[in-house]
Amino acid sequence: MADEGSFEMVPVSSSQIESVGFNPATGEGRVAFLAKGSRPGSLYSYPSCTQDEFDQIVNGSIGGSVGISFGQLWKYKAGYQRIG
């Protein structure tokens, strides 16, 4: 069972996203973006996420793409923030 600080980041096949994580104890999702050129990768936190949303993103269930799934489910959630 996940505790409040527990995140298992799952690598995904995407041109923009490196990995996705979810903490069921807190409902927080995290997305690590790939580095681009000289720009380092970044890590964002998304509040009020669900296990089903996480599974859909990891599996690229929407439009057959991790990026499209992320864009539909988490990208514009109120309260998201860059944490790394």
Buried (B, 14 or more C-beta within 10 A) or exposed (E): EEEEEEBEBEEBEBEBBBBBBBBEEBBBBBBBBBEEEEEEBBBBBBBBBEEEBBBBBBEBBBEEBBBBBBBBBBBEBEEBEEEE
